[in-house]
Structure formats: C-alpha cells, structure tokens
Amino acid sequence: MENTKQQFEHIIAICRELFANKLHDYGASWRIMRPTSLTDQILIKANRIRSLETKGIALVDEGIRPEFIGIVNYGIIGLIQLELGYSDTIDLSNEKALELYDQHARKALELMLAKNHDYDEAWRKMRISSYTDLILMKIYRTKQIESLEGKTIVSEGIDANYMDMVNYAVFGLIKLEYGEE
C-alpha cells in the first residue's frame, strides 16, 4: 500500500504542475465557473476518453492521459468551488489557489487510502475503461443531484462524487504511468 501512496502522490504532482502552470498563464479564471459547469467539463473529458477507448483512434493529437489529468484538476476545482462558492471575479491569488488545491488533493489521498485499505486495492484488478465508466456514472449522479438542488434522500453529496471522480482518474493515470500489475 505504501507503493500506492507514492504512486498517487507522483500522479497528483504531475496534475498539480499543470494546474500551477495554467494558474500562471490564466490566473484563477475558473473562479467564475459554477459547479454545474465544472460537472459538464468533466463530462466532456470522460466522454472523450470513452470515445477514444471505443474507437481506438484519435483525430486530435492528444490521448487519454491529458483527459484524466483534466478530470483530476477539474474535480479539485469543483471541490474548491463547492467550498468557497463561485465568484463573479478572479478573487483568489495563485498562492491561495495552490494552497486549496493541495488541501483537496490531500483529502482525496486520505479517502483513497481508507478505501484502499477496506477494498484491498481491488482497483488494481480493474480495467482503465472501468474507471472511465465509473467516472461517467458519477457525473450523471452529480448532474441528478444538481437537478435536485442537492436535496437527496440517501445519497452522498456532490463533493463525494467529485472526490471519487478524482480518485478514479488518478487510478487510470497510475495504470497508464506504471502499467498493469
């Protein structure tokens, strides 16, 4: 399990580097995005992964890896937006945005480690395409919860679904980076 923790941290570091570089270029322009828009951005990424998995060919010179990175980063942005609410302006410094990114990435790691303990790393036996399907399912669950304005009877909230999407995307990236075990 220590290997999984190190692999997770390595993948998050890759995602964070892209996040930080985009912060440099664009600032925290994503602060204007409502959670529903972020859910749709994650849908676009997951849908493209599924399309590439199904068709086996990409006409745009980007593969599955950048899309999983996008899901991780948009999922963490979604968690930040749920915590702070969206804004009409760019109201976060790059430093504060990175601090919040790190807090939510740490929570994702803690959740993954707890679930990983209970499930005995069952994710390692799964196919990458299953992570894609699970992310898509979580997106549609999130869209339904958003339609219900968060008023569910027994379900976890939007934050739990974003967290699961982040973790499934990290699992996909671990398998792409380190191969199947």
C-alpha positions as CSV (number, residue, x, y, z in Angstrom):
1,M,0.0,0.0,0.0
2,E,3.0,2.3,0.5
3,N,3.7,1.9,-3.2
4,T,0.1,3.1,-4.0
5,K,0.6,6.2,-1.8
6,Q,3.8,7.1,-3.6
7,Q,2.3,6.5,-7.0
8,F,-0.8,8.6,-6.1
9,E,1.4,11.4,-4.8
10,H,3.5,11.3,-8.0
11,I,0.4,11.5,-10.2
12,I,-1.0,14.4,-8.2
13,A,2.3,16.2,-8.5
14,I,2.0,15.9,-12.3
15,C,-1.6,17.2,-12.2
16,R,-0.6,20.0,-9.8
17,E,2.2,21.1,-12.1
18,L,-0.2,21.6,-15.0
19,F,-2.6,23.3,-12.6
20,A,0.1,25.7,-11.4
21,N,1.3,26.4,-15.0
22,K,-2.3,27.3,-16.0
23,L,-2.6,29.5,-12.9
24,H,0.4,31.3,-14.1
25,D,-1.0,31.8,-17.6
26,Y,-4.7,32.5,-16.7
27,G,-4.9,33.2,-13.0
28,A,-7.8,31.6,-11.2
29,S,-10.2,32.4,-14.0
30,W,-12.0,29.2,-13.2
31,R,-13.5,31.0,-10.1
32,I,-16.4,32.2,-12.2
33,M,-17.4,28.6,-13.0
34,R,-20.5,27.3,-11.2
35,P,-20.2,23.6,-10.1
36,T,-22.7,22.6,-12.8
37,S,-20.3,23.9,-15.5
38,L,-17.5,22.0,-13.9
39,T,-19.5,18.9,-13.9
40,D,-20.1,19.4,-17.6
41,Q,-16.3,20.0,-18.2
42,I,-15.6,16.7,-16.5
43,L,-18.3,15.1,-18.7
44,I,-16.5,16.3,-21.8
45,K,-13.2,14.9,-20.6
46,A,-14.7,11.5,-19.6
47,N,-16.8,11.3,-22.8
48,R,-13.7,11.8,-24.9
49,I,-11.8,9.1,-23.0
50,R,-14.6,6.7,-23.6
51,S,-14.8,7.7,-27.3
52,L,-11.0,7.1,-27.7
53,E,-11.3,3.7,-25.9
54,T,-14.2,2.7,-28.1
55,K,-12.9,4.0,-31.4
56,G,-9.2,3.2,-30.8
57,I,-8.1,6.2,-32.7
58,A,-7.8,10.0,-32.0
59,L,-8.0,12.6,-34.7
60,V,-6.8,15.3,-32.3
61,D,-3.2,14.6,-31.3
62,E,-3.9,14.1,-27.6
63,G,-4.6,10.8,-25.9
64,I,-6.3,9.6,-22.8
65,R,-3.7,10.8,-20.3
66,P,-4.3,14.5,-20.6
67,E,-8.1,13.9,-20.3
68,F,-7.6,12.0,-17.0
69,I,-5.3,14.9,-15.8
70,G,-8.1,17.3,-16.7
71,I,-10.6,15.3,-14.7
72,V,-8.3,15.4,-11.6
73,N,-7.8,19.1,-11.9
74,Y,-11.5,20.0,-12.7
75,G,-12.6,17.7,-9.9
76,I,-10.3,19.5,-7.4
77,I,-11.5,22.9,-8.8
78,G,-15.1,21.6,-8.3
79,L,-14.3,20.8,-4.6
80,I,-12.8,24.3,-4.2
81,Q,-15.9,25.9,-5.8
82,L,-18.2,23.9,-3.5
83,E,-16.2,25.1,-0.5
84,L,-16.0,28.7,-1.5
85,G,-18.9,29.2,-3.8
86,Y,-18.3,30.6,-7.3
87,S,-17.3,34.2,-7.9
88,D,-18.0,36.9,-10.5
89,T,-14.4,37.9,-10.4
90,I,-10.9,36.3,-10.1
91,D,-10.8,36.7,-6.3
92,L,-8.0,34.2,-5.4
93,S,-4.3,34.7,-5.6
94,N,-2.3,31.9,-7.3
95,E,-0.8,31.1,-3.9
96,K,-4.2,30.6,-2.2
97,A,-5.5,28.6,-5.2
98,L,-2.5,26.2,-4.9
99,E,-3.0,26.0,-1.1
100,L,-6.6,25.0,-1.7
101,Y,-5.6,22.6,-4.4
102,D,-3.2,20.9,-2.0
103,Q,-5.8,20.7,0.8
104,H,-8.3,18.9,-1.5
105,A,-5.6,16.7,-3.1
106,R,-4.6,15.6,0.4
107,K,-8.3,14.8,1.3
108,A,-8.5,12.7,-1.9
109,L,-5.4,10.8,-0.9
110,E,-6.7,10.2,2.6
111,L,-10.0,8.9,1.2
112,M,-8.2,6.7,-1.3
113,L,-6.0,5.2,1.4
114,A,-9.0,4.5,3.7
115,K,-11.0,2.9,0.8
116,N,-7.9,1.1,-0.5
117,H,-7.4,-0.5,2.9
118,D,-11.0,-1.7,3.1
119,Y,-11.1,-2.9,-0.6
120,D,-7.6,-4.4,-0.6
121,E,-6.6,-2.5,-3.7
122,A,-9.3,-4.0,-5.9
123,W,-8.8,-1.1,-8.3
124,R,-5.6,-2.6,-9.5
125,K,-7.5,-5.6,-10.9
126,M,-9.9,-3.3,-12.8
127,R,-9.5,-2.1,-16.4
128,I,-8.9,1.5,-17.2
129,S,-12.1,1.5,-19.2
130,S,-14.0,0.6,-16.0
131,Y,-12.6,3.8,-14.4
132,T,-14.0,5.8,-17.3
133,D,-17.4,4.2,-16.9
134,L,-17.4,4.8,-13.2
135,I,-16.4,8.4,-13.7
136,L,-19.3,8.8,-16.2
137,M,-21.7,7.2,-13.8
138,K,-20.5,9.6,-11.0
139,I,-21.0,12.5,-13.4
140,Y,-24.6,11.5,-14.2
141,R,-25.3,11.0,-10.5
142,T,-23.8,14.5,-9.9
143,K,-26.0,16.0,-12.6
144,Q,-29.1,14.4,-11.0
145,I,-28.1,15.8,-7.5
146,E,-27.6,19.2,-9.1
147,S,-31.0,19.0,-10.7
148,L,-32.4,18.1,-7.2
149,E,-30.5,21.2,-5.9
150,G,-28.6,18.9,-3.5
151,K,-31.8,17.6,-1.8
152,T,-31.2,13.8,-1.8
153,I,-32.7,11.2,0.4
154,V,-29.9,8.7,0.9
155,S,-27.1,9.7,-1.5
156,E,-23.7,11.2,-0.8
157,G,-23.4,14.8,-2.0
158,I,-21.7,16.4,-5.0
159,D,-18.4,16.7,-3.1
160,A,-18.2,12.9,-2.5
161,N,-18.8,12.3,-6.2
162,Y,-16.2,14.8,-7.3
163,M,-13.8,13.1,-4.9
164,D,-14.5,9.7,-6.4
165,M,-14.0,11.1,-9.9
166,V,-10.6,12.5,-8.9
167,N,-9.6,9.1,-7.4
168,Y,-10.8,7.1,-10.4
169,A,-8.9,9.4,-12.7
170,V,-5.7,9.0,-10.6
171,F,-6.1,5.2,-10.8
172,G,-6.3,5.5,-14.5
173,L,-3.2,7.7,-14.6
174,I,-1.3,5.3,-12.3
175,K,-2.1,2.4,-14.6
176,L,-1.1,4.5,-17.7
177,E,2.2,5.6,-16.0
178,Y,3.2,2.3,-14.3
179,G,1.4,-0.3,-16.3
180,E,-0.9,-3.1,-15.3
181,E,0.1,-5.1,-12.3
